[in-house]
Amino acid sequence: MKSEDWDWIGDWAGRRAILTPKKEAVFDSVRKRRFNFAEVDSRANQLARVLMNQGIEKGDRIAVYAKNRFEYFDFFFASGKIGAVLVPLNIRLVPRELEFMIRKTGPSLIVYDSDLSEPFSSLRDSFKDTARMVMGDKAISSDKSVEHLLTKVSSNPVERPQLAFDDPCMVIFTGGTTGLPKGAILSHRLVFWNSTNTLVSWGIRPDDVQPLLFPLFHTGGWNVLVIPFFHMGGRTIIMGDFDANETLRVIESEKCTIVIGVPTMFNMMSQAKSFEDADFGSVRVFISGGAPCPVAIMEKYWARNKPFKMGYGLTEVGPNNFYLPEDNIKRKPKSVGFPVFHSDTKIVDAENMEVPVGKVGELLLRGPHIFSGYWDEPDETSSAIESDGWVHTGDLASVDEEGFYYIVGRKKEMWISGGENVFPSEIEEILYQHPAILEAAVIGIPDDFWGEVGKAFLVLKEGLSLSEEEIREYLTVRLAKYKIPKHYEFRETLPKSAAGKILKRDLL
């Protein structure tokens, strides 16, 4: 039987509602609303009908500009029912960056958060001819509210189109080598197999509870635990803007069992006044992702007699690619563990030959959980995916004699600040546009709080001056805040190769 004949593809809400309809699925802790699996499915059916009435069909893109809130879940599950493609937009980006993503994917509908109506206003003006909806129960301008539209339609199941595993489910943007973002196409195949790998390899249980700390505009928001939890029947707590004390309170009050976040979050939680008194009795494991986590942070949770370890993933593969058994955490604290069940892994040198045990090389991954390529970027796609299915991660890794894998660096010049990928070429391009700047080079440097931050090295044009404050003001309206370098150094010249290329390795 071909996958095209499987009616369940994409219908995560419908299938789980059959098995455990009355079990609580989601608690939106910001708006104090609880939903069981039957209610999630009912709303998804209603929204699917609304979308179909709007003319949304299989393959059409739906762009979403929102914070984490339950209506985001509505759009994911409704899209799966009708074969639409969700395009989450990073709310931390500036209009220039968002407009690029929207024009790139050409969505038939743009949905935005009522709490973000002010920053969305410039996008509304730029896309006047694109249909729009607003999350919440109040219309804004001519944009109808989602809650109002749901009351006008039936919650009966819709007639679904035939979907195949390789049909796109989401397009999630990640950084590009040119500084422009690339839209990674995540198929229904990737979403299903990542969930399967997670359930099989991580030991997810039906009684598991997680606070959702990753944003839903990242693959981590959906694929680290939300979808695996729907697969298994676990419970998700939707959190608002990150607050360390509130997160600790929810972990205790909602009896969370698995807590996943970025190192900065765990560092902030460990510094909070309520940390020592927080009841972690329900927690089975803390997992850090998005960036390497200092052992010093892990030790604060170990001191509370709780397992704390690192994971590894990327938008293009997984993102749940490794599993470190709890009994090896303190023995191998910097390891991400072993490859998940349905995944091939190898480490290669510059000639694409496998390196010996203990040697560092680029990590390559292969399996049914890889992405389908970059949206409208054939050259970038062919560079990332080998003809035999191996995906170049751009990350440097090693494996020891016991088979434990370690992420030791990045082949790319990207750095990670507070869990967000930052690409220097994008920042440099903006810096070069400043009339006083002759040369610019940006690198990532370690930071105790954010993990890594940017440092810019600048050469000014003769006779011109520029202060750090003026540079920051210049970048603030052109880049997302987390991309703006925290440190600046003015030099008379930058080190260069014989070919005239700036040698970033010689900057520090």
Buried (B, 14 or more C-beta within 10 A) or exposed (E): EEBEEBEEBBBBBBBBBEEBBEBBBBBBBBEEEBBBBBBBBBBBBBBBBBBBEBEBEBEBBBBBBBBBBBBBBBBBBBBBBBBBBBBBBBBBBBBEBBBBBBEBBEBBBBBBBBBBBEBBBBBBEEBEEBBBBBBBEEBBEEBBBBBBBBEEBEBEBBEBBBBBBEBBBBBBBBBBBEBBBBBBBBBBBBBBBBBBBBBEBBBBBEEBBBBBBBBBBBBBBBBBBBBBBBBBBBBBBBBBEBBBBBBBBBBBEBBBBBBBBBBBBBBBBBEBEBBEEBEBEBBBBBBBBBBBBBEEBBEBBBEBEBBBBBBBBBBBBBBBBBBBBEEBBBEBBBBBBBBBBBBEBBBBEEEEEEBEEEEBBBBBBBBBBBBBBBBBBEEBBEEBBEEEEBBBBBBBBBBEEEEBBBBBEBBBBBBBBBBBBBBBBBBBBBBEEBEBBBBBBBBBBEBEEBBBBBBBBBBBEEEEEBEBEEBEEBBEEBBBEBBBBBBBEBEEEBBEEEEEEBEBEEBE
